[in-house]
Amino acid sequence: ESRRRRMLAQPKAGVIEKILKPNDWNQYEIRCEGPRIRLYINGTQTIDFTETDPKIPLTGVIALQIHSGPPTEAWYRNITLTPLK
């Protein structure tokens, strides 16, 4: 998280390697409800984070990003935004 210069949450060791499908499509779900953010990869929850800093807004921009490093290629498909009720 660039604003705070640190990881806000990380999955348990080894979880990603078990559920990620290299060189294949992976489903990534981001569920935001108020200050609570849950991340899922291929149906498995990897993160359950609750923002405790009241200065962090609960609304904002949605963007896709690849961090710096070696040349990387990322493909996206079937992106859907669903308002929660």
Summary of the structure (lengths in Angstrom):
residues: 85
radius of gyration: 14.3
end to end distance: 27.5
largest distance: 40.4
contacts: 107
relative contact order: 0.17
helix: 6%
strand: 22%
